[in-house]
Amino acid sequence: MDQKQIETAIEMGRKDAINVITNSTENAYSSLDNLIHYHAMKKSGDQQILTHTYGSFTEARQNGEFGDYDIMEDPLMKKYTFMTK
């Protein structure tokens, strides 16, 4: 990738993130919550996530397979939030 392609990809990601964060619908919140939960499980090496893609994880979580997730109760991920003291 050249510099312009990299900048375009970064800008697309930034716009997508802003859309998810600023969209006030439950669906957008759920989408961001799913993404954070999925990333946290991947980052921690959780064995449950090894057989899932993001899409299958989202479906499984919607069906109650993974339960709730609170980033502020996860010591590994809490350090990545702006709310950390």
mmCIF file as gemmi writes it, N, C-alpha and C atoms, coordinates in Angstrom:
data_model
loop_
_atom_site.group_PDB
_atom_site.id
_atom_site.type_symbol
_atom_site.label_atom_id
_atom_site.label_alt_id
_atom_site.label_comp_id
_atom_site.label_asym_id
_atom_site.label_entity_id
_atom_site.label_seq_id
_atom_site.pdbx_PDB_ins_code
_atom_site.Cartn_x
_atom_site.Cartn_y
_atom_site.Cartn_z
_atom_site.occupancy
_atom_site.B_iso_or_equiv
_atom_site.pdbx_formal_charge
_atom_site.auth_seq_id
_atom_site.auth_asym_id
_atom_site.pdbx_PDB_model_num
ATOM 1 N N . MET Axp A 1 ? 0.844 -1.188 0 1 0 ? 1 A 1
ATOM 2 C CA . MET Axp A 1 ? 0 0 0 1 0 ? 1 A 1
ATOM 3 C C . MET Axp A 1 ? 0.883 1.242 0 1 0 ? 1 A 1
ATOM 4 N N . ASP Axp A 2 ? 0.448 2.24 -0.728 1 0 ? 2 A 1
ATOM 5 C CA . ASP Axp A 2 ? 1.186 3.491 -0.701 1 0 ? 2 A 1
ATOM 6 C C . ASP Axp A 2 ? 0.599 4.409 0.386 1 0 ? 2 A 1
ATOM 7 N N . GLN Axp A 3 ? 1.217 5.55 0.578 1 0 ? 3 A 1
ATOM 8 C CA . GLN Axp A 3 ? 0.815 6.49 1.633 1 0 ? 3 A 1
ATOM 9 C C . GLN Axp A 3 ? -0.648 6.912 1.494 1 0 ? 3 A 1
ATOM 10 N N . LYS Axp A 4 ? -1.094 7.208 0.28 1 0 ? 4 A 1
ATOM 11 C CA . LYS Axp A 4 ? -2.471 7.658 0.065 1 0 ? 4 A 1
ATOM 12 C C . LYS Axp A 4 ? -3.468 6.545 0.408 1 0 ? 4 A 1
ATOM 13 N N . GLN Axp A 5 ? -3.173 5.308 0.038 1 0 ? 5 A 1
ATOM 14 C CA . GLN Axp A 5 ? -4.057 4.188 0.355 1 0 ? 5 A 1
ATOM 15 C C . GLN Axp A 5 ? -4.153 3.968 1.863 1 0 ? 5 A 1
ATOM 16 N N . ILE Axp A 6 ? -3.041 4.099 2.546 1 0 ? 6 A 1
ATOM 17 C CA . ILE Axp A 6 ? -3.034 3.948 4.001 1 0 ? 6 A 1
ATOM 18 C C . ILE Axp A 6 ? -3.869 5.044 4.657 1 0 ? 6 A 1
ATOM 19 N N . GLU Axp A 7 ? -3.679 6.271 4.219 1 0 ? 7 A 1
ATOM 20 C CA . GLU Axp A 7 ? -4.447 7.388 4.775 1 0 ? 7 A 1
ATOM 21 C C . GLU Axp A 7 ? -5.937 7.216 4.511 1 0 ? 7 A 1
ATOM 22 N N . THR Axp A 8 ? -6.294 6.733 3.322 1 0 ? 8 A 1
ATOM 23 C CA . THR Axp A 8 ? -7.703 6.493 2.985 1 0 ? 8 A 1
ATOM 24 C C . THR Axp A 8 ? -8.292 5.414 3.884 1 0 ? 8 A 1
ATOM 25 N N . ALA Axp A 9 ? -7.552 4.329 4.099 1 0 ? 9 A 1
ATOM 26 C CA . ALA Axp A 9 ? -8.027 3.237 4.96 1 0 ? 9 A 1
ATOM 27 C C . ALA Axp A 9 ? -8.21 3.716 6.398 1 0 ? 9 A 1
ATOM 28 N N . ILE Axp A 10 ? -7.274 4.502 6.891 1 0 ? 10 A 1
ATOM 29 C CA . ILE Axp A 10 ? -7.374 5.035 8.254 1 0 ? 10 A 1
ATOM 30 C C . ILE Axp A 10 ? -8.584 5.953 8.375 1 0 ? 10 A 1
ATOM 31 N N . GLU Axp A 11 ? -8.791 6.804 7.384 1 0 ? 11 A 1
ATOM 32 C CA . GLU Axp A 11 ? -9.926 7.717 7.417 1 0 ? 11 A 1
ATOM 33 C C . GLU Axp A 11 ? -11.251 6.958 7.369 1 0 ? 11 A 1
ATOM 34 N N . MET Axp A 12 ? -11.326 5.899 6.567 1 0 ? 12 A 1
ATOM 35 C CA . MET Axp A 12 ? -12.543 5.082 6.517 1 0 ? 12 A 1
ATOM 36 C C . MET Axp A 12 ? -12.819 4.459 7.89 1 0 ? 12 A 1
ATOM 37 N N . GLY Axp A 13 ? -11.786 3.944 8.539 1 0 ? 13 A 1
ATOM 38 C CA . GLY Axp A 13 ? -11.952 3.361 9.864 1 0 ? 13 A 1
ATOM 39 C C . GLY Axp A 13 ? -12.382 4.389 10.893 1 0 ? 13 A 1
ATOM 40 N N . ARG Axp A 14 ? -11.803 5.577 10.804 1 0 ? 14 A 1
ATOM 41 C CA . ARG Axp A 14 ? -12.166 6.654 11.735 1 0 ? 14 A 1
ATOM 42 C C . ARG Axp A 14 ? -13.63 7.035 11.56 1 0 ? 14 A 1
ATOM 43 N N . LYS Axp A 15 ? -14.08 7.159 10.318 1 0 ? 15 A 1
ATOM 44 C CA . LYS Axp A 15 ? -15.477 7.514 10.055 1 0 ? 15 A 1
ATOM 45 C C . LYS Axp A 15 ? -16.425 6.415 10.541 1 0 ? 15 A 1
ATOM 46 N N . ASP Axp A 16 ? -16.058 5.167 10.309 1 0 ? 16 A 1
ATOM 47 C CA . ASP Axp A 16 ? -16.886 4.057 10.788 1 0 ? 16 A 1
ATOM 48 C C . ASP Axp A 16 ? -16.991 4.074 12.308 1 0 ? 16 A 1
ATOM 49 N N . ALA Axp A 17 ? -15.877 4.308 12.975 1 0 ? 17 A 1
ATOM 50 C CA . ALA Axp A 17 ? -15.881 4.342 14.441 1 0 ? 17 A 1
ATOM 51 C C . ALA Axp A 17 ? -16.753 5.485 14.956 1 0 ? 17 A 1
ATOM 52 N N . ILE Axp A 18 ? -16.623 6.644 14.356 1 0 ? 18 A 1
ATOM 53 C CA . ILE Axp A 18 ? -17.44 7.792 14.771 1 0 ? 18 A 1
ATOM 54 C C . ILE Axp A 18 ? -18.918 7.49 14.562 1 0 ? 18 A 1
ATOM 55 N N . ASN Axp A 19 ? -19.264 6.857 13.441 1 0 ? 19 A 1
ATOM 56 C CA . ASN Axp A 19 ? -20.664 6.514 13.184 1 0 ? 19 A 1
ATOM 57 C C . ASN Axp A 19 ? -21.215 5.564 14.241 1 0 ? 19 A 1
ATOM 58 N N . VAL Axp A 20 ? -20.436 4.581 14.64 1 0 ? 20 A 1
ATOM 59 C CA . VAL Axp A 20 ? -20.9 3.635 15.659 1 0 ? 20 A 1
ATOM 60 C C . VAL Axp A 20 ? -21.039 4.327 17.003 1 0 ? 20 A 1
ATOM 61 N N . ILE Axp A 21 ? -20.055 5.13 17.361 1 0 ? 21 A 1
ATOM 62 C CA . ILE Axp A 21 ? -20.058 5.786 18.674 1 0 ? 21 A 1
ATOM 63 C C . ILE Axp A 21 ? -21.17 6.827 18.778 1 0 ? 21 A 1
ATOM 64 N N . THR Axp A 22 ? -21.395 7.595 17.727 1 0 ? 22 A 1
ATOM 65 C CA . THR Axp A 22 ? -22.374 8.682 17.807 1 0 ? 22 A 1
ATOM 66 C C . THR Axp A 22 ? -23.79 8.256 17.467 1 0 ? 22 A 1
ATOM 67 N N . ASN Axp A 23 ? -23.968 7.09 16.881 1 0 ? 23 A 1
ATOM 68 C CA . ASN Axp A 23 ? -25.306 6.615 16.572 1 0 ? 23 A 1
ATOM 69 C C . ASN Axp A 23 ? -25.967 6.194 17.877 1 0 ? 23 A 1
ATOM 70 N N . SER Axp A 24 ? -27.086 6.781 18.195 1 0 ? 24 A 1
ATOM 71 C CA . SER Axp A 24 ? -27.705 6.553 19.503 1 0 ? 24 A 1
ATOM 72 C C . SER Axp A 24 ? -28.66 5.368 19.538 1 0 ? 24 A 1
ATOM 73 N N . THR Axp A 25 ? -28.779 4.618 18.464 1 0 ? 25 A 1
ATOM 74 C CA . THR Axp A 25 ? -29.699 3.486 18.478 1 0 ? 25 A 1
ATOM 75 C C . THR Axp A 25 ? -29.112 2.324 19.264 1 0 ? 25 A 1
ATOM 76 N N . GLU Axp A 26 ? -29.969 1.465 19.777 1 0 ? 26 A 1
ATOM 77 C CA . GLU Axp A 26 ? -29.538 0.274 20.51 1 0 ? 26 A 1
ATOM 78 C C . GLU Axp A 26 ? -28.679 -0.614 19.619 1 0 ? 26 A 1
ATOM 79 N N . ASN Axp A 27 ? -29.014 -0.688 18.343 1 0 ? 27 A 1
ATOM 80 C CA . ASN Axp A 27 ? -28.267 -1.526 17.423 1 0 ? 27 A 1
ATOM 81 C C . ASN Axp A 27 ? -26.81 -1.075 17.316 1 0 ? 27 A 1
ATOM 82 N N . ALA Axp A 28 ? -26.574 0.23 17.258 1 0 ? 28 A 1
ATOM 83 C CA . ALA Axp A 28 ? -25.204 0.741 17.171 1 0 ? 28 A 1
ATOM 84 C C . ALA Axp A 28 ? -24.444 0.449 18.455 1 0 ? 28 A 1
ATOM 85 N N . TYR Axp A 29 ? -25.1 0.642 19.61 1 0 ? 29 A 1
ATOM 86 C CA . TYR Axp A 29 ? -24.452 0.343 20.884 1 0 ? 29 A 1
ATOM 87 C C . TYR Axp A 29 ? -24.094 -1.134 20.951 1 0 ? 29 A 1
ATOM 88 N N . SER Axp A 30 ? -25.02 -1.966 20.549 1 0 ? 30 A 1
ATOM 89 C CA . SER Axp A 30 ? -24.796 -3.405 20.552 1 0 ? 30 A 1
ATOM 90 C C . SER Axp A 30 ? -23.63 -3.772 19.645 1 0 ? 30 A 1
ATOM 91 N N . SER Axp A 31 ? -23.535 -3.117 18.504 1 0 ? 31 A 1
ATOM 92 C CA . SER Axp A 31 ? -22.462 -3.375 17.554 1 0 ? 31 A 1
ATOM 93 C C . SER Axp A 31 ? -21.101 -3.041 18.166 1 0 ? 31 A 1
ATOM 94 N N . LEU Axp A 32 ? -20.985 -1.895 18.809 1 0 ? 32 A 1
ATOM 95 C CA . LEU Axp A 32 ? -19.737 -1.5 19.45 1 0 ? 32 A 1
ATOM 96 C C . LEU Axp A 32 ? -19.428 -2.431 20.624 1 0 ? 32 A 1
ATOM 97 N N . ASP Axp A 33 ? -20.426 -2.764 21.402 1 0 ? 33 A 1
ATOM 98 C CA . ASP Axp A 33 ? -20.25 -3.675 22.528 1 0 ? 33 A 1
ATOM 99 C C . ASP Axp A 33 ? -19.764 -5.046 22.044 1 0 ? 33 A 1
ATOM 100 N N . ASN Axp A 34 ? -20.359 -5.542 20.96 1 0 ? 34 A 1
ATOM 101 C CA . ASN Axp A 34 ? -19.924 -6.814 20.39 1 0 ? 34 A 1
ATOM 102 C C . ASN Axp A 34 ? -18.469 -6.744 19.933 1 0 ? 34 A 1
ATOM 103 N N . LEU Axp A 35 ? -18.11 -5.663 19.272 1 0 ? 35 A 1
ATOM 104 C CA . LEU Axp A 35 ? -16.75 -5.509 18.771 1 0 ? 35 A 1
ATOM 105 C C . LEU Axp A 35 ? -15.731 -5.486 19.91 1 0 ? 35 A 1
ATOM 106 N N . ILE Axp A 36 ? -16.027 -4.757 20.963 1 0 ? 36 A 1
ATOM 107 C CA . ILE Axp A 36 ? -15.116 -4.685 22.108 1 0 ? 36 A 1
ATOM 108 C C . ILE Axp A 36 ? -15.007 -6.052 22.782 1 0 ? 36 A 1
ATOM 109 N N . HIS Axp A 37 ? -16.129 -6.717 22.969 1 0 ? 37 A 1
ATOM 110 C CA . HIS Axp A 37 ? -16.134 -8.036 23.613 1 0 ? 37 A 1
ATOM 111 C C . HIS Axp A 37 ? -15.331 -9.04 22.777 1 0 ? 37 A 1
ATOM 112 N N . TYR Axp A 38 ? -15.56 -9.06 21.475 1 0 ? 38 A 1
ATOM 113 C CA . TYR Axp A 38 ? -14.85 -9.967 20.572 1 0 ? 38 A 1
ATOM 114 C C . TYR Axp A 38 ? -13.345 -9.706 20.628 1 0 ? 38 A 1
ATOM 115 N N . HIS Axp A 39 ? -12.956 -8.449 20.529 1 0 ? 39 A 1
ATOM 116 C CA . HIS Axp A 39 ? -11.536 -8.088 20.567 1 0 ? 39 A 1
ATOM 117 C C . HIS Axp A 39 ? -10.9 -8.494 21.897 1 0 ? 39 A 1
ATOM 118 N N . ALA Axp A 40 ? -11.605 -8.271 22.989 1 0 ? 40 A 1
ATOM 119 C CA . ALA Axp A 40 ? -11.072 -8.626 24.309 1 0 ? 40 A 1
ATOM 120 C C . ALA Axp A 40 ? -10.841 -10.129 24.42 1 0 ? 40 A 1
ATOM 121 N N . MET Axp A 41 ? -11.779 -10.906 23.901 1 0 ? 41 A 1
ATOM 122 C CA . MET Axp A 41 ? -11.622 -12.366 23.958 1 0 ? 41 A 1
ATOM 123 C C . MET Axp A 41 ? -10.457 -12.822 23.084 1 0 ? 41 A 1
ATOM 124 N N . LYS Axp A 42 ? -10.301 -12.223 21.899 1 0 ? 42 A 1
ATOM 125 C CA . LYS Axp A 42 ? -9.186 -12.563 21.012 1 0 ? 42 A 1
ATOM 126 C C . LYS Axp A 42 ? -7.858 -12.184 21.668 1 0 ? 42 A 1
ATOM 127 N N . LYS Axp A 43 ? -7.803 -10.988 22.224 1 0 ? 43 A 1
ATOM 128 C CA . LYS Axp A 43 ? -6.567 -10.472 22.825 1 0 ? 43 A 1
ATOM 129 C C . LYS Axp A 43 ? -6.134 -11.311 24.02 1 0 ? 43 A 1
ATOM 130 N N . SER Axp A 44 ? -7.107 -11.81 24.784 1 0 ? 44 A 1
ATOM 131 C CA . SER Axp A 44 ? -6.775 -12.594 25.984 1 0 ? 44 A 1
ATOM 132 C C . SER Axp A 44 ? -6.515 -14.062 25.67 1 0 ? 44 A 1
ATOM 133 N N . GLY Axp A 45 ? -6.77 -14.478 24.422 1 0 ? 45 A 1
ATOM 134 C CA . GLY Axp A 45 ? -6.543 -15.874 24.051 1 0 ? 45 A 1
ATOM 135 C C . GLY Axp A 45 ? -7.618 -16.821 24.552 1 0 ? 45 A 1
ATOM 136 N N . ASP Axp A 46 ? -8.812 -16.293 24.817 1 0 ? 46 A 1
ATOM 137 C CA . ASP Axp A 46 ? -9.918 -17.113 25.299 1 0 ? 46 A 1
ATOM 138 C C . ASP Axp A 46 ? -10.221 -18.229 24.301 1 0 ? 46 A 1
ATOM 139 N N . GLN Axp A 47 ? -10.209 -19.466 24.774 1 0 ? 47 A 1
ATOM 140 C CA . GLN Axp A 47 ? -10.402 -20.633 23.916 1 0 ? 47 A 1
ATOM 141 C C . GLN Axp A 47 ? -11.785 -20.682 23.256 1 0 ? 47 A 1
ATOM 142 N N . GLN Axp A 48 ? -12.785 -20.083 23.887 1 0 ? 48 A 1
ATOM 143 C CA . GLN Axp A 48 ? -14.142 -20.081 23.331 1 0 ? 48 A 1
ATOM 144 C C . GLN Axp A 48 ? -14.225 -19.372 21.978 1 0 ? 48 A 1
ATOM 145 N N . ILE Axp A 49 ? -13.338 -18.421 21.751 1 0 ? 49 A 1
ATOM 146 C CA . ILE Axp A 49 ? -13.432 -17.579 20.561 1 0 ? 49 A 1
ATOM 147 C C . ILE Axp A 49 ? -12.72 -18.187 19.353 1 0 ? 49 A 1
ATOM 148 N N . LEU Axp A 50 ? -11.91 -19.211 19.573 1 0 ? 50 A 1
ATOM 149 C CA . LEU Axp A 50 ? -11.082 -19.754 18.5 1 0 ? 50 A 1
ATOM 150 C C . LEU Axp A 50 ? -11.877 -20.291 17.311 1 0 ? 50 A 1
ATOM 151 N N . THR Axp A 51 ? -13.084 -20.754 17.539 1 0 ? 51 A 1
ATOM 152 C CA . THR Axp A 51 ? -13.882 -21.314 16.445 1 0 ? 51 A 1
ATOM 153 C C . THR Axp A 51 ? -14.823 -20.296 15.807 1 0 ? 51 A 1
ATOM 154 N N . HIS Axp A 52 ? -14.716 -19.031 16.227 1 0 ? 52 A 1
ATOM 155 C CA . HIS Axp A 52 ? -15.651 -18.013 15.745 1 0 ? 52 A 1
ATOM 156 C C . HIS Axp A 52 ? -14.987 -16.958 14.871 1 0 ? 52 A 1
ATOM 157 N N . THR Axp A 53 ? -15.737 -16.524 13.87 1 0 ? 53 A 1
ATOM 158 C CA . THR Axp A 53 ? -15.437 -15.283 13.164 1 0 ? 53 A 1
ATOM 159 C C . THR Axp A 53 ? -16.193 -14.2 13.918 1 0 ? 53 A 1
ATOM 160 N N . TYR Axp A 54 ? -15.976 -12.94 13.554 1 0 ? 54 A 1
ATOM 161 C CA . TYR Axp A 54 ? -16.737 -11.883 14.214 1 0 ? 54 A 1
ATOM 162 C C . TYR Axp A 54 ? -18.234 -12.075 13.977 1 0 ? 54 A 1
ATOM 163 N N . GLY Axp A 55 ? -18.602 -12.46 12.764 1 0 ? 55 A 1
ATOM 164 C CA . GLY Axp A 55 ? -20.02 -12.669 12.443 1 0 ? 55 A 1
ATOM 165 C C . GLY Axp A 55 ? -20.642 -13.786 13.259 1 0 ? 55 A 1
ATOM 166 N N . SER Axp A 56 ? -19.956 -14.927 13.361 1 0 ? 56 A 1
ATOM 167 C CA . SER Axp A 56 ? -20.526 -16.036 14.131 1 0 ? 56 A 1
ATOM 168 C C . SER Axp A 56 ? -20.519 -15.717 15.628 1 0 ? 56 A 1
ATOM 169 N N . PHE Axp A 57 ? -19.53 -14.95 16.084 1 0 ? 57 A 1
ATOM 170 C CA . PHE Axp A 57 ? -19.506 -14.523 17.485 1 0 ? 57 A 1
ATOM 171 C C . PHE Axp A 57 ? -20.725 -13.648 17.788 1 0 ? 57 A 1
ATOM 172 N N . THR Axp A 58 ? -21.01 -12.694 16.894 1 0 ? 58 A 1
ATOM 173 C CA . THR Axp A 58 ? -22.149 -11.796 17.09 1 0 ? 58 A 1
ATOM 174 C C . THR Axp A 58 ? -23.451 -12.583 17.191 1 0 ? 58 A 1
ATOM 175 N N . GLU Axp A 59 ? -23.621 -13.552 16.311 1 0 ? 59 A 1
ATOM 176 C CA . GLU Axp A 59 ? -24.824 -14.385 16.365 1 0 ? 59 A 1
ATOM 177 C C . GLU Axp A 59 ? -24.878 -15.202 17.651 1 0 ? 59 A 1
ATOM 178 N N . ALA Axp A 60 ? -23.75 -15.803 18.025 1 0 ? 60 A 1
ATOM 179 C CA . ALA Axp A 60 ? -23.71 -16.616 19.246 1 0 ? 60 A 1
ATOM 180 C C . ALA Axp A 60 ? -23.971 -15.761 20.476 1 0 ? 60 A 1
ATOM 181 N N . ARG Axp A 61 ? -23.436 -14.565 20.501 1 0 ? 61 A 1
ATOM 182 C CA . ARG Axp A 61 ? -23.653 -13.673 21.638 1 0 ? 61 A 1
ATOM 183 C C . ARG Axp A 61 ? -25.123 -13.256 21.711 1 0 ? 61 A 1
ATOM 184 N N . GLN Axp A 62 ? -25.715 -12.995 20.566 1 0 ? 62 A 1
ATOM 185 C CA . GLN Axp A 62 ? -27.137 -12.633 20.518 1 0 ? 62 A 1
ATOM 186 C C . GLN Axp A 62 ? -28 -13.784 21.037 1 0 ? 62 A 1
ATOM 187 N N . ASN Axp A 63 ? -27.54 -15.007 20.844 1 0 ? 63 A 1
ATOM 188 C CA . ASN Axp A 63 ? -28.258 -16.186 21.327 1 0 ? 63 A 1
ATOM 189 C C . ASN Axp A 63 ? -27.906 -16.552 22.773 1 0 ? 63 A 1
ATOM 190 N N . GLY Axp A 64 ? -27.106 -15.697 23.431 1 0 ? 64 A 1
ATOM 191 C CA . GLY Axp A 64 ? -26.8 -15.889 24.843 1 0 ? 64 A 1
ATOM 192 C C . GLY Axp A 64 ? -25.59 -16.744 25.144 1 0 ? 64 A 1
ATOM 193 N N . GLU Axp A 65 ? -24.827 -17.117 24.143 1 0 ? 65 A 1
ATOM 194 C CA . GLU Axp A 65 ? -23.672 -17.996 24.368 1 0 ? 65 A 1
ATOM 195 C C . GLU Axp A 65 ? -22.548 -17.312 25.14 1 0 ? 65 A 1
ATOM 196 N N . PHE Axp A 66 ? -22.382 -16.02 24.984 1 0 ? 66 A 1
ATOM 197 C CA . PHE Axp A 66 ? -21.26 -15.332 25.613 1 0 ? 66 A 1
ATOM 198 C C . PHE Axp A 66 ? -21.642 -14.391 26.751 1 0 ? 66 A 1
ATOM 199 N N . GLY Axp A 67 ? -22.877 -14.078 26.924 1 0 ? 67 A 1
ATOM 200 C CA . GLY Axp A 67 ? -23.299 -13.236 28.035 1 0 ? 67 A 1
ATOM 201 C C . GLY Axp A 67 ? -22.861 -11.795 27.898 1 0 ? 67 A 1
ATOM 202 N N . ASP Axp A 68 ? -22.931 -11.075 29.013 1 0 ? 68 A 1
ATOM 203 C CA . ASP Axp A 68 ? -22.59 -9.651 29.035 1 0 ? 68 A 1
ATOM 204 C C . ASP Axp A 68 ? -21.092 -9.464 29.219 1 0 ? 68 A 1
ATOM 205 N N . TYR Axp A 69 ? -20.634 -8.279 28.842 1 0 ? 69 A 1
ATOM 206 C CA . TYR Axp A 69 ? -19.219 -7.932 28.984 1 0 ? 69 A 1
ATOM 207 C C . TYR Axp A 69 ? -19.128 -6.484 29.436 1 0 ? 69 A 1
ATOM 208 N N . ASP Axp A 70 ? -18.273 -6.235 30.421 1 0 ? 70 A 1
ATOM 209 C CA . ASP Axp A 70 ? -18.047 -4.878 30.918 1 0 ? 70 A 1
ATOM 210 C C . ASP Axp A 70 ? -16.554 -4.598 30.847 1 0 ? 70 A 1
ATOM 211 N N . ILE Axp A 71 ? -16.171 -3.719 29.942 1 0 ? 71 A 1
ATOM 212 C CA . ILE Axp A 71 ? -14.754 -3.422 29.74 1 0 ? 71 A 1
ATOM 213 C C . ILE Axp A 71 ? -14.097 -2.899 31.017 1 0 ? 71 A 1
ATOM 214 N N . MET Axp A 72 ? -14.862 -2.231 31.87 1 0 ? 72 A 1
ATOM 215 C CA . MET Axp A 72 ? -14.29 -1.677 33.096 1 0 ? 72 A 1
ATOM 216 C C . MET Axp A 72 ? -14.006 -2.758 34.144 1 0 ? 72 A 1
ATOM 217 N N . GLU Axp A 73 ? -14.538 -3.953 33.944 1 0 ? 73 A 1
ATOM 218 C CA . GLU Axp A 73 ? -14.256 -5.062 34.857 1 0 ? 73 A 1
ATOM 219 C C . GLU Axp A 73 ? -13.199 -6.015 34.294 1 0 ? 73 A 1
ATOM 220 N N . ASP Axp A 74 ? -12.657 -5.692 33.153 1 0 ? 74 A 1
ATOM 221 C CA . ASP Axp A 74 ? -11.647 -6.51 32.503 1 0 ? 74 A 1
ATOM 222 C C . ASP Axp A 74 ? -10.292 -5.816 32.646 1 0 ? 74 A 1
ATOM 223 N N . PRO Axp A 75 ? -9.414 -6.324 33.519 1 0 ? 75 A 1
ATOM 224 C CA . PRO Axp A 75 ? -8.14 -5.637 33.763 1 0 ? 75 A 1
ATOM 225 C C . PRO Axp A 75 ? -7.276 -5.499 32.511 1 0 ? 75 A 1
ATOM 226 N N . LEU Axp A 76 ? -7.367 -6.465 31.594 1 0 ? 76 A 1
ATOM 227 C CA . LEU Axp A 76 ? -6.588 -6.394 30.37 1 0 ? 76 A 1
ATOM 228 C C . LEU Axp A 76 ? -7.053 -5.244 29.478 1 0 ? 76 A 1
ATOM 229 N N . MET Axp A 77 ? -8.356 -5.076 29.354 1 0 ? 77 A 1
ATOM 230 C CA . MET Axp A 77 ? -8.904 -4.08 28.438 1 0 ? 77 A 1
ATOM 231 C C . MET Axp A 77 ? -9.146 -2.715 29.076 1 0 ? 77 A 1
ATOM 232 N N . LYS Axp A 78 ? -9.347 -2.675 30.371 1 0 ? 78 A 1
ATOM 233 C CA . LYS Axp A 78 ? -9.64 -1.402 31.052 1 0 ? 78 A 1
ATOM 234 C C . LYS Axp A 78 ? -8.557 -0.357 30.789 1 0 ? 78 A 1
ATOM 235 N N . LYS Axp A 79 ? -7.321 -0.821 30.677 1 0 ? 79 A 1
ATOM 236 C CA . LYS Axp A 79 ? -6.219 0.123 30.476 1 0 ? 79 A 1
ATOM 237 C C . LYS Axp A 79 ? -6.308 0.857 29.142 1 0 ? 79 A 1
ATOM 238 N N . TYR Axp A 80 ? -7.133 0.348 28.217 1 0 ? 80 A 1
ATOM 239 C CA . TYR Axp A 80 ? -7.28 0.996 26.918 1 0 ? 80 A 1
ATOM 240 C C . TYR Axp A 80 ? -8.41 2.017 26.868 1 0 ? 80 A 1
ATOM 241 N N . THR Axp A 81 ? -9.088 2.242 27.975 1 0 ? 81 A 1
ATOM 242 C CA . THR Axp A 81 ? -10.186 3.201 27.997 1 0 ? 81 A 1
ATOM 243 C C . THR Axp A 81 ? -9.699 4.555 28.468 1 0 ? 81 A 1
ATOM 244 N N . PHE Axp A 82 ? -10.415 5.58 28.088 1 0 ? 82 A 1
ATOM 245 C CA . PHE Axp A 82 ? -10.052 6.922 28.53 1 0 ? 82 A 1
ATOM 246 C C . PHE Axp A 82 ? -10.532 7.185 29.948 1 0 ? 82 A 1
ATOM 247 N N . MET Axp A 83 ? -11.379 6.294 30.489 1 0 ? 83 A 1
ATOM 248 C CA . MET Axp A 83 ? -11.936 6.492 31.827 1 0 ? 83 A 1
ATOM 249 C C . MET Axp A 83 ? -11.034 5.93 32.931 1 0 ? 83 A 1
ATOM 250 N N . THR Axp A 84 ? -9.936 5.312 32.557 1 0 ? 84 A 1
ATOM 251 C CA . THR Axp A 84 ? -9.028 4.729 33.54 1 0 ? 84 A 1
ATOM 252 C C . THR Axp A 84 ? -8.408 5.828 34.38 1 0 ? 84 A 1
ATOM 253 N N . LYS Axp A 85 ? -8.37 5.582 35.679 1 0 ? 85 A 1
ATOM 254 C CA . LYS Axp A 85 ? -7.786 6.584 36.594 1 0 ? 85 A 1
ATOM 255 C C . LYS Axp A 85 ? -6.314 6.323 36.779 1 0 ? 85 A 1
